Amino acid sequence: MGKFIDKLKFNFNLVGINLFILKSSVKGLPLYLREYKQLKAQKGTNTDFKLKKSFPKLADRFDKSGTMSGHYFHQDLYVARRIFEKNPANHIDIGSRTDGFVAHLAVFRSVEIVDIRHQVSKTKNITFRQADLMQLPADMKSAYNSVSSLHAIEHFGLGRYGDPIDYSGHLKAIRNITEMLQPDGVFYFSVPIGPQRIDFNAHRVFSIEYLMRLFSEQFELIRFSYVDDLGDFHENTALTPENTSNNMGCTYGCGIFEWKKRKLS
């Protein structure tokens, strides 16, 4: 029954219907009407505020008091803290969430951000550049000693954000980011982890073994942390052969890798 409900929620979400909001709104409507009448009676003849029945928010009372779990919450705070501690000379971000991770960085430092989509908003400490990182601009080569890309590389080449379809899009992005980094530069990188697959056109999910093979030649792993399937954070976790092979027990977790680019021999 649980799997059926999860599948039902998934299918409704595909067409923009959130079953939690729908159910909670139906439950909240009588309360909204009753409390409107209550507030109107309290207002009486007072004219300080006009009272309009035009902005019902029916589901919020049944939700949690904000989100303090999950992939984005934990990765954004953790990697921002690591960059604060490292204090690199320059830092560029590729495709991470601007209203989470990038905003955290902008509190204490300047940051350049790159995305394939356009951006018109401007704010202090954030410089935007529109580019497709599957094709590296020449002026970005060896230009940075600190790069981040959180929950972004898994989308490259799947068309979700208007990018061209490219089965090897993630490989091109990682290769180009490697070229962007100076020797001893640090790459903060997160992607979904679990049994390796493409959930088209949402994202790729990577096995840890695959990622270790992909990065091992040109990078040294400094730290690994992850968010499990329940949304809980595990910081600086050892990668043993057992937990590497089973992807930390995750089906759709979030692996957070801190890589240092090897010096040229």
C-alpha positions in Angstrom: 0.0 0.0 0.0 2.9 2.4 0.9 4.5 1.9 -2.6 1.1 2.5 -4.3 0.7 5.8 -2.4 4.2 6.9 -3.2 3.6 6.1 -6.9 0.3 8.0 -6.8 2.0 11.0 -5.3 4.7 10.8 -7.9 2.3 10.7 -10.8 0.2 13.6 -9.5 3.4 15.6 -9.0 4.2 15.1 -12.7 1.2 17.2 -13.6 1.7 19.8 -10.8 -0.7 18.4 -8.2 0.7 18.1 -4.7 -1.5 15.6 -2.8 -0.4 16.9 0.6 -1.4 20.4 -0.3 -4.7 19.2 -1.8 -5.6 17.1 1.2 -4.6 19.8 3.7 -6.4 22.5 1.8 -9.6 20.6 1.9 -9.1 20.1 5.6 -8.2 23.7 6.2 -11.0 25.4 4.2 -13.7 25.1 7.0 -11.1 26.5 9.5 -10.3 29.4 7.2 -13.9 30.4 6.8 -14.6 30.1 10.6 -11.5 32.1 11.5 -12.3 34.8 8.9 -15.7 35.3 10.5 -14.0 35.4 14.0 -11.4 38.0 12.9 -14.1 40.1 11.1 -16.1 40.1 14.4 -13.1 41.2 16.3 -12.4 44.0 13.8 -15.8 45.5 14.2 -15.8 49.1 13.1 -12.1 49.5 13.4 -10.6 51.0 10.2 -6.9 50.6 10.7 -6.8 47.6 8.3 -9.1 46.6 5.5 -10.1 42.9 5.8 -10.1 41.0 2.5 -11.0 37.4 1.9 -8.6 37.1 -1.1 -5.4 35.3 -0.1 -6.3 31.9 1.5 -3.3 29.8 2.7 -5.0 26.6 3.7 -2.3 24.0 4.1 0.5 25.7 6.1 -0.9 24.9 9.5 -0.5 21.2 8.8 3.1 21.4 7.5 6.3 21.4 9.5 7.9 24.6 10.7 10.3 24.8 7.8 12.8 22.3 6.5 16.0 21.3 8.3 16.7 18.1 6.6 17.3 16.7 3.1 19.9 17.1 0.4 19.9 20.8 -0.2 19.6 22.0 3.4 22.6 19.9 4.6 24.9 20.2 1.6 24.4 24.0 1.3 25.2 24.7 5.0 28.1 22.2 5.1 29.9 23.2 2.0 29.5 26.9 2.8 31.1 26.2 6.2 34.0 24.4 4.5 34.6 27.3 2.1 34.4 29.8 5.0 37.1 27.7 6.8 39.3 27.4 3.7 38.9 31.1 2.6 40.1 30.5 -1.0 41.5 33.4 -3.0 38.7 33.1 -5.5 35.7 30.8 -5.8 33.3 29.9 -8.7 30.1 27.9 -8.5 28.6 25.9 -11.3 24.8 25.6 -11.3 24.2 25.3 -7.5 21.1 26.7 -5.9 21.3 30.5 -5.7 18.7 30.9 -2.9 20.5 28.4 -0.7 24.2 27.6 -1.1 25.2 30.7 -3.1 23.3 33.0 -0.8 25.2 31.4 2.2 28.5 32.2 0.5 27.5 35.8 -0.4 27.1 36.5 3.3 30.9 36.4 3.9 32.6 36.5 0.5 32.4 37.3 -3.2 31.5 34.4 -5.6 31.1 34.0 -9.3 28.3 31.8 -10.5 27.8 30.1 -13.8 24.5 28.7 -15.2 23.2 27.7 -18.7 20.0 29.7 -18.0 19.9 33.5 -17.9 19.8 35.5 -14.7 18.7 39.2 -14.5 18.8 39.7 -10.7 21.8 41.4 -9.1 23.0 41.4 -5.6 26.1 42.2 -3.6 29.0 39.7 -3.7 27.5 37.6 -6.5 28.7 37.9 -10.2 26.8 35.9 -12.8 28.0 34.5 -16.1 25.8 32.5 -18.5 27.7 29.6 -20.1 27.3 25.9 -21.0 30.0 24.1 -19.0 29.9 21.2 -21.4 31.9 23.7 -23.6 34.6 25.5 -21.5 35.3 29.2 -22.3 39.0 29.7 -22.9 39.5 32.3 -20.2 38.3 29.9 -17.5 41.2 27.4 -17.9 43.4 27.2 -14.8 41.7 30.4 -13.4 40.4 29.1 -10.1 41.7 27.5 -6.9 38.2 26.7 -5.6 35.1 25.4 -7.5 31.8 24.1 -6.4 28.9 22.3 -8.1 26.2 21.0 -5.8 23.4 18.9 -7.1 24.0 20.2 -10.7 26.3 17.9 -12.7 23.6 15.1 -12.7 21.5 17.2 -15.0 24.0 18.0 -17.7 22.9 16.7 -21.1 19.4 15.7 -20.1 17.6 18.7 -21.5 15.8 19.6 -18.3 17.2 23.1 -18.2 17.3 23.8 -21.9 20.8 22.2 -22.3 21.4 20.0 -25.4 20.9 16.3 -25.0 24.3 14.6 -24.4 24.6 11.2 -22.8 28.2 12.1 -21.8 27.3 15.6 -20.5 28.4 14.9 -17.0 31.8 13.7 -18.2 32.3 16.8 -20.3 31.4 19.0 -17.3 33.7 17.2 -14.9 36.6 17.4 -17.5 36.1 21.1 -18.0 35.9 21.8 -14.2 39.1 19.9 -13.9 40.7 22.2 -16.4 39.3 25.3 -14.6 41.1 24.3 -11.4 44.7 25.1 -10.6 46.9 22.4 -9.1 46.0 21.8 -5.4 42.7 23.6 -6.1 39.6 22.2 -4.4 36.4 21.0 -6.0 33.3 20.8 -3.8 31.0 18.3 -5.6 27.7 16.7 -4.8 25.3 14.5 -6.7 22.6 11.9 -6.0 24.1 8.5 -5.0 22.5 5.1 -5.2 22.2 2.3 -7.8 23.5 3.9 -11.0 20.8 5.1 -13.4 19.2 7.9 -15.4 15.8 9.0 -14.2 14.9 10.9 -17.4 14.8 13.8 -17.6 15.2 14.7 -14.0 18.7 13.5 -13.1 21.4 10.9 -13.1 22.1 8.9 -9.9 25.7 7.8 -9.5 27.3 4.9 -7.7 30.1 5.8 -5.4 32.4 3.2 -7.1 31.8 4.9 -10.4 32.6 8.3 -9.0 35.8 7.1 -7.3 37.0 5.6 -10.6 36.1 8.8 -12.5 38.0 11.2 -10.2 40.9 9.0 -8.9 43.4 9.8 -11.6 43.4 13.6 -11.3 42.0 14.2 -7.8 42.7 13.2 -4.2 39.6 12.8 -1.9 39.9 15.0 1.1 36.5 14.4 2.7 33.3 12.5 2.0 30.0 13.2 3.6 26.5 12.2 2.6 22.8 12.7 3.2 20.9 9.4 3.5 17.5 8.4 2.1 15.8 9.8 5.2 17.4 13.2 4.8 19.8 12.9 7.7 23.4 14.2 7.4 26.6 12.1 8.0 29.7 14.3 8.1 33.3 13.2 7.1 32.5 9.5 6.7 35.1 6.9 5.9 34.6 5.1 2.5 35.1 1.5 3.3 34.9 -1.2 0.5 31.5 -2.3 2.0 29.8 1.0 2.3 31.2 2.1 -1.1 29.8 -0.9 -2.8 26.3 -0.4 -1.3 26.3 3.4 -1.8 26.0 4.0 2.0 22.7 2.0 1.8 21.2 4.8 -0.3 18.7 4.5 -3.1 18.6 8.2 -3.6 21.0 9.9 -1.2 23.4 12.8 -1.7 27.1 12.3 -1.8 29.2 15.3 -0.9 32.8 15.1 -2.1 35.7 17.4 -1.4 38.4 16.8 -4.0 41.9 18.3 -4.3 43.4 18.4 -7.8 46.7 16.6 -8.0 49.8 18.6 -9.0 51.3 17.9 -12.4 54.1 15.4 -12.2 
